[in-house]
Amino acid sequence: MLTRLAFADMLVESGKPAMIILDDALVYSDPDRMERMFDLLTQAAERTQILILTCRREIFARLGAHHSKWSLDRIITT
């Protein structure tokens, strides 16, 4: 995840758009690591858009993001 954040910073600094997509990237992290990563994600979100996909909404609520519940069946048939 740190590599993705660093690469996005490089893109932004060179004037290119960047977006970070994380799909349950912290699923096996311990609570201390989660806190440190949340601090980094909060800082990174000031520079670039971050999309977090997770099934653990409560844990990520601290980041202040909006959540949406999507159904794969609904996406495919629309």
Backbone torsions as a table, in degrees:
resi	resn	phi	psi	omega
1	MET	NA	-36.8	179.5
2	LEU	-63.8	-35.1	177.5
3	THR	-64.0	-42.0	178.3
4	ARG	-62.3	-43.5	178.8
5	LEU	-63.0	-42.6	-179.9
6	ALA	-66.0	-41.6	179.3
7	PHE	-64.2	-41.1	177.5
8	ALA	-62.4	-40.5	176.8
9	ASP	-61.2	-41.9	178.6
10	MET	-61.6	-42.3	178.6
11	LEU	-63.1	-46.8	-179.1
12	VAL	-62.3	-43.5	-179.8
13	GLU	-63.4	-27.8	178.8
14	SER	-90.3	7.7	176.1
15	GLY	85.7	12.0	-179.7
16	LYS	-102.2	150.5	178.9
17	PRO	-72.2	150.4	178.8
18	ALA	-144.8	144.9	174.9
19	MET	-141.5	140.1	179.2
20	ILE	-110.7	128.5	176.9
21	ILE	-116.1	122.6	-179.9
22	LEU	-118.7	122.6	-179.8
23	ASP	-109.7	94.8	-177.1
24	ASP	48.6	44.4	-176.8
25	ALA	-65.2	-23.1	-176.9
26	LEU	-109.7	21.6	-171.9
27	VAL	-59.5	-32.3	-178.0
28	TYR	-107.4	17.7	-178.4
29	SER	-83.5	146.0	176.2
30	ASP	-79.5	164.6	-175.5
31	PRO	-56.9	-38.6	179.6
32	ASP	-64.8	-44.6	179.0
33	ARG	-64.9	-39.3	178.0
34	MET	-58.1	-44.9	-180.0
35	GLU	-60.8	-45.3	179.2
36	ARG	-63.7	-41.0	-179.5
37	MET	-69.3	-36.0	176.8
38	PHE	-62.1	-39.6	176.9
39	ASP	-61.5	-44.1	178.9
40	LEU	-65.6	-40.9	178.8
41	LEU	-64.7	-39.1	178.3
42	THR	-62.5	-42.8	177.4
43	GLN	-66.1	-43.6	-178.8
44	ALA	-65.0	-32.7	-178.5
45	ALA	-67.4	-15.8	175.1
46	GLU	-74.7	-19.8	-176.4
47	ARG	-108.2	-27.8	-175.9
48	THR	-150.0	160.0	179.7
49	GLN	-78.3	138.4	179.1
50	ILE	-126.2	127.8	177.5
51	LEU	-112.4	120.6	-178.9
52	ILE	-112.1	122.0	175.5
53	LEU	-103.8	124.9	-178.2
54	THR	-156.3	155.8	173.4
55	CYS	-98.4	0.9	-177.9
56	ARG	-112.4	66.4	-174.6
57	ARG	-55.3	-40.1	-175.1
58	GLU	-61.3	-37.9	-177.4
59	ILE	-66.8	-36.1	-176.1
60	PHE	-89.9	-0.9	-178.8
61	ALA	-59.7	-31.2	-179.5
62	ARG	-59.3	-25.9	-178.8
63	LEU	-74.5	-9.9	174.4
64	GLY	78.0	19.0	-177.9
65	ALA	-84.9	163.8	173.3
66	HIS	-87.4	149.3	179.2
67	HIS	-120.6	150.4	176.7
68	SER	-133.5	143.2	176.2
69	LYS	-108.4	119.6	-178.4
70	TRP	-113.1	145.6	174.5
71	SER	-107.9	126.4	-179.6
72	LEU	-59.1	-39.3	178.4
73	ASP	-59.7	-40.3	-178.8
74	ARG	-68.7	-38.1	179.7
75	ILE	-67.4	-43.0	-177.4
76	ILE	-67.3	-39.0	-176.1
77	THR	-85.7	-7.2	-177.5
78	THR	-88.2	NA	NA
